[in-house]
Amino acid sequence: MFAKQYSHRLPADYDMGVIRRRAAQLGPLWDNAEGLLFKAFIAQERGGNVYSSVYLWADPLQAADFLLGERFQKVLDSFGRPHIESWLPLDLQRGPAQGALSLYREEWALAPGANRAAILAEEKQRNQQVAEHSDTFAVFLALDVQAWRLVRFTLSAKALDAEYPGAGYQVLYLAQGVAP
């Protein structure tokens, strides 16, 4: 598996209706994409406008084909070349929800000398607990191998909750691909 996110900071007065229409138009083109588990078209409108995409690929080669192929050219043409964060997924749990209205990203550093195996076991258990909630579509844990940071993404069928830990985003469209 392979996970990535890229974001575009937009001016405070940017018409986010343009972004909503873009997600509604482009989102269905990602449904049934080979090697993709899901792609979340997401936005933040608090404290500045951000348009972003989070991908979870079952097949890293399909992710590379996307970045180097024609499909990514639309992103480059519209917004320029973004900084792409990428992670090594460690655990994925599906929940009972059929879709998502919000996405949350939590992250924390792995301290030098930490018992990494014990932390991984604890975080997998936490993922299972989150996945049991009726509003959870999916939750996954990933490792930023450059910064030694863990990142948890939670996709929820509930509307965005400002009290939820981490950075919250509104899901504009959730595309579900075809994993091998």
C-alpha positions as CSV (number, residue, x, y, z in Angstrom):
1,M,0.0,0.0,0.0
2,F,1.0,3.6,-0.5
3,A,-0.7,6.8,0.9
4,K,-0.2,10.4,-0.2
5,Q,-1.7,13.8,0.2
6,Y,-1.1,17.1,-1.6
7,S,-2.8,20.4,-0.8
8,H,-3.3,23.7,-2.5
9,R,-3.6,26.9,-0.4
10,L,-6.1,29.2,-2.0
11,P,-6.8,32.9,-1.3
12,A,-9.2,33.7,1.5
13,D,-11.6,35.2,-0.9
14,Y,-11.4,32.2,-3.4
15,D,-14.8,31.0,-4.5
16,M,-14.9,27.5,-3.0
17,G,-17.9,26.8,-5.1
18,V,-15.4,26.3,-8.0
19,I,-13.6,23.6,-5.9
20,R,-16.9,21.9,-5.0
21,R,-17.9,21.8,-8.7
22,R,-14.4,20.5,-9.6
23,A,-14.6,17.7,-7.1
24,A,-18.2,16.8,-8.2
25,Q,-17.0,16.7,-11.9
26,L,-13.6,14.9,-11.4
27,G,-14.6,12.6,-8.5
28,P,-16.6,10.1,-10.4
29,L,-13.7,9.7,-12.9
30,W,-11.8,8.0,-10.0
31,D,-14.5,5.5,-9.1
32,N,-13.3,2.1,-10.0
33,A,-9.7,3.2,-10.6
34,E,-7.3,0.3,-10.8
35,G,-5.1,-0.2,-7.7
36,L,-6.8,2.6,-5.7
37,L,-8.6,1.9,-2.5
38,F,-10.0,5.4,-2.2
39,K,-9.4,9.1,-3.0
40,A,-10.9,11.8,-0.9
41,F,-11.3,15.2,-2.4
42,I,-11.3,17.4,0.6
43,A,-11.4,21.1,1.7
44,Q,-10.8,23.3,4.6
45,E,-12.5,26.7,4.8
46,R,-11.5,27.8,8.4
47,G,-8.5,30.0,8.7
48,G,-7.9,30.1,5.0
49,N,-9.0,28.0,2.1
50,V,-7.3,24.7,1.3
51,Y,-8.2,22.2,-1.5
52,S,-6.5,18.8,-1.0
53,S,-6.6,15.1,-2.0
54,V,-5.8,12.1,0.1
55,Y,-5.1,8.8,-1.7
56,L,-4.8,5.3,-0.4
57,W,-3.4,3.0,-3.0
58,A,-3.4,-0.8,-2.8
59,D,-0.8,-0.8,-5.6
60,P,2.2,1.6,-5.3
61,L,2.9,1.1,-9.0
62,Q,-0.5,2.5,-9.9
63,A,0.3,5.5,-7.7
64,A,3.5,6.1,-9.6
65,D,1.7,5.7,-12.9
66,F,-0.8,8.4,-11.8
67,L,1.9,10.8,-10.8
68,L,4.0,10.4,-13.9
69,G,1.0,10.0,-16.3
70,E,-1.6,12.1,-18.0
71,R,-4.1,12.1,-15.2
72,F,-1.8,14.2,-12.9
73,Q,-1.3,16.7,-15.6
74,K,-4.8,18.2,-14.8
75,V,-3.5,19.0,-11.3
76,L,-0.3,20.5,-12.7
77,D,-2.2,22.6,-15.2
78,S,-4.7,23.9,-12.6
79,F,-2.5,24.5,-9.6
80,G,1.2,23.9,-10.4
81,R,3.4,21.2,-9.0
82,P,2.5,20.6,-5.4
83,H,4.5,19.3,-2.5
84,I,3.3,15.7,-2.1
85,E,3.4,14.1,1.4
86,S,3.7,10.3,1.3
87,W,3.5,7.5,3.8
88,L,3.9,3.8,4.3
89,P,0.5,2.5,5.4
90,L,0.8,0.2,8.5
91,D,-2.9,-0.6,9.2
92,L,-6.2,-0.2,7.5
93,Q,-9.6,-0.8,9.1
94,R,-12.9,-0.4,7.3
95,G,-15.9,0.7,9.3
96,P,-19.6,0.2,8.6
97,A,-20.4,3.6,7.0
98,Q,-20.9,3.6,3.3
99,G,-19.5,7.1,2.7
100,A,-17.7,10.0,4.3
101,L,-18.5,13.7,4.9
102,S,-15.3,14.4,6.9
103,L,-11.7,13.4,7.1
104,Y,-9.4,13.9,10.1
105,R,-5.6,13.8,10.1
106,E,-3.8,13.3,13.4
107,E,0.0,13.0,13.6
108,W,2.6,12.6,16.2
109,A,6.4,11.9,16.4
110,L,7.9,8.6,17.3
111,A,10.4,9.3,20.0
112,P,13.9,8.0,19.6
113,G,14.2,4.8,21.6
114,A,10.5,4.3,21.7
115,N,9.2,0.7,21.7
116,R,8.0,0.8,18.1
117,A,6.4,-2.6,18.1
118,A,4.4,-1.8,21.2
119,I,3.3,1.5,19.8
120,L,2.2,-0.1,16.5
121,A,0.2,-2.7,18.4
122,E,-1.5,0.0,20.5
123,E,-2.3,2.1,17.4
124,K,-3.7,-0.9,15.5
125,Q,-6.0,-1.5,18.5
126,R,-7.0,2.2,18.4
127,N,-7.8,1.8,14.7
128,Q,-10.0,-1.2,15.5
129,Q,-11.9,0.9,18.1
130,V,-12.4,3.8,15.7
131,A,-13.6,1.4,12.9
132,E,-16.3,0.0,15.2
133,H,-18.1,3.4,15.3
134,S,-21.2,3.4,13.2
135,D,-20.1,6.6,11.4
136,T,-16.6,5.4,10.4
137,F,-16.0,4.6,6.7
138,A,-12.3,3.8,7.2
139,V,-9.3,4.5,9.4
140,F,-5.7,4.0,8.5
141,L,-2.4,4.4,10.2
142,A,0.8,5.3,8.3
143,L,4.4,6.0,8.8
144,D,6.3,9.1,7.5
145,V,9.6,7.3,7.1
146,Q,11.6,10.6,6.7
147,A,10.3,12.3,9.8
148,W,9.6,9.3,12.0
149,R,6.0,10.4,12.5
150,L,2.8,8.4,12.6
151,V,-0.2,9.7,10.9
152,R,-3.8,8.5,11.3
153,F,-6.5,9.3,8.8
154,T,-10.1,8.8,9.8
155,L,-13.0,9.1,7.3
156,S,-16.3,9.7,9.0
157,A,-19.9,9.8,7.7
158,K,-20.6,12.6,10.2
159,A,-20.3,16.3,9.3
160,L,-17.0,18.0,10.2
161,D,-16.6,18.3,14.0
162,A,-14.2,21.1,15.1
163,E,-13.7,19.3,18.4
164,Y,-12.3,16.1,16.8
165,P,-8.5,15.7,17.3
166,G,-6.2,16.7,14.4
167,A,-6.8,18.6,11.3
168,G,-10.3,18.3,10.0
169,Y,-11.5,18.5,6.4
170,Q,-14.8,18.4,4.6
171,V,-15.1,15.6,2.1
172,L,-16.3,16.9,-1.2
173,Y,-16.2,13.6,-2.9
174,L,-15.0,10.1,-1.9
175,A,-14.0,8.0,-4.9
176,Q,-13.6,4.2,-4.4
177,G,-11.3,2.4,-6.6
178,V,-10.8,-1.3,-7.5
179,A,-8.1,-2.9,-5.4
180,P,-6.5,-6.1,-6.6
